[in-house]
Amino acid sequence: MEHLTQFINIFLHLDKYLSEIIQNYGYVTYIILFIIIFCETGLVVLPFLPGDSLLFAAGTFAAKGDMSLWILYVILCVAAVLGDSVNYEIGRFLGPKIAKQEKTRFLNKEHVERTHKFYEKYGAKTIIIARFIPIIRTFAPFVAGIGDMGYKKFLHYNVIGGVSWISICLFGGYLFGNIEIVKHNFTVVIVGIVIVSIIPAVVEYIRHKYYLKAG
């Protein structure tokens, strides 16, 4: 039981144990990172897995030469896009059935409702914006599958959002992760990334409301 608890703790806080994993598993680390990012974006029951912090940490270790930046970039982009696509299909298949239930054991319906409200504000661009917001990131493709968004349209935003998310967090870690002030203020850095990523959508939302009032 103690070993299982330890394994779960490492799994949930992989960003903090990444150095040990690289030393012990070498190239298998790429597979582990792929699985974590895929599950965090692809399985609606696992929104608590590390995302931004893990990508940033991976970029930091790539800067040290412990991992290949470009191998990481390719496999993590694939994991992010594939994960959202799987989540979309899960939403399309299971969403209507789950929506009819008042309570569900494996799904937090409050998160689903919160994501619905996000869609009401930002529309399809939620798929891009949500990439930078924990919890919403995991539920956005699921809710898109429940709704009437066609897969072709979804895939367009999915690719843009997935590649943008990986690029900003991974390259951010590569360029700035080893700077002491960044190491000790990582949360502030992530919040800054989130704010910057949301600004365009907020501006458009305000313009849209102003347009409706003017009309």
N, C-alpha and C positions, 0 to 999 in steps of 0.2 A: 504493500500500500504506500509506503514511504517513497519507493522508487517511482511509482505511478504519479504521485503528487509532485515529485521533483521534475518528472518529464513534462507534465502539464504546465508547470511553472516556467520551464525553459521554452516550451512551445508558445506560450502566451507572451513571453517577454524575450523573444528571439533577438531583438535588437540589442539587448544588454549582454547576451551570451554569444554574440556573433563571432567574437575573437576566438573563443574556445572551440566553437563549431568548425571554423576554418582550419584551425590547427589539427583537430581530431579527424575531420572528414574530407578535407581537401576539396576536390572537384565535386564531390557529392553535395557540397554546400549550395551549388547552383540549382540543383534539383530541389533541395529543401526550400530555398527562397522562391522558386517557381511555384511550388505547392502552396506555400503560405499566401502569396499574393493572389493566386488563383482562388483559393478557398475564401480569403477575405472579401473578394469581389464577387465570387461565383456562388457562394452558399449563404443564403439569407439567414441561416441559423448561427452564423459565425461572424457577426459584426464586430466582435471584441478583439479580433486578432490584430497584431501590429501592422500598420500600413505605412504612413508617412515616415515614422521614426525608423522603421526597418529599411526603407529605401534610402533614407539619408545616411544611416549607419553603413549600408552596403557601399554607397558612394565614398564614404570616408575610408573604408578599407581598400577600395579600389585605388584611391589616391596613394595609399601606402605601398601599393604593388602586391597586396595579398590576393587580389582578385582582378580579373580582366574587366575593365569598364565596359567594353563594347559587347562582350558576351553577356554580361549582366543586363545591359540595355536591351538587347534583342530578346532574350528569354523573358524578361520582366514585362516588356511591352506586349509580347504574345500572351503571357499569363493574365495581364490586366484586361486585354480585349476579349480573350477567350472566356475569362471568368464572367464578365458582364453579359456575354452572349448566352452562356449557360444559365445565368440567373434570370435573364429575360425569358428563356424558354420555360424555366421552372415557374415563373410568374404566370405565363400564358396558360400553362397546363394545370397548375394547382391553385392559382390565385382565386378564381371564381368560387372554388369549393371552400377555400379557407375563409373567404369574405363572408360566407353565409353563416359561419360558426361564430357564436358570441365570444367564446374563449378557445384558444388553441395552445397546446402545451409547448410547442417548439417555436412559436412566432410571437413576437411582441407587437400587438396590433397598434399600440401607441406610436411605434416607430413607423408603421405603415401609414397611419393618419398624418403624421408629421411630414412624411415624404410626399403624400398627396397634396398637402398645402404648399409644399415647395413647387410642385408641378403647376399649381394654380398661379403662382407668382411668375415663374420663369419658363414655363412650357418645356419644350423638348431640350432646351439648353441646360435643364436640370442635370441631364446625363453628363455634361461636361463639368458644371459647377460642383456637382455632388462628389466628384472624384477627390476634392480637397476637403471634404467634410466627413469625419468619421461617423459611423452609423448610417447617415443619409447615403453615403457612398455604396453601402451594401444593399440598401433597400430600393434605391432609384431604379436599377434595371429590373428588379422584381415587379415594382409598381408599373413600369413601362410595359411589361409583359401582360399585366392585368388589364391595362387600358387599351386604347385603340391605336397606339402607335405602331405603324408597320415596321417590319424588321429592317427593311432597306434604309429607312430614315433613322431608325435606332442605331444601326451599324455605323452610319456616317458620324453621328455624335459620339458613339462609343469609341471609335478609333481616335478621333480628335481628343477626346477627354482622357483616354487611356495613355496615349503617347505623351500628352502634355503633362499629366500627373507624374509619370515615370521620369520624364525629362527634367522637370523642375526639382523633384525631390532627390533623384539619383545624382544629377549633375551638381545640385546644390551641395550635397554631401561631399562630392568629389572636390569641389572648388573651395568650400568653406568649412567642411566638417572638422578639420584638424586645427582650426584657429581656436585658441583657448576660450575666448569670449563667446563663441558660437557653441562650443561644447557645453558650457555651463548655462546657456540660455536657449537651449534647443526649442523649448515650448514656445517661447516668444517668436522665434524664427518661423515656426510652423503657423502660428496665429497670423503673422505678417503675410505669409504665403496665401493663407485662406482669404484674408481681407483683400489683397491685390487681385485674387482670382474672381472674387465676387463683384468687385466694383463695376465691370462692364454690364453685368446682368442687372445690377441695381439701377444704373443709369438708364438702361433701356426700359426697365419697369416704370421708372418715374416718367420717362418720355411717353410711354404708352398711356399711363393714367392721364397725363396732361393732354394728350391727343384726344382721348375720349371726352374729357371735360370741354375741350375747345370745340369738339364736334357737336 
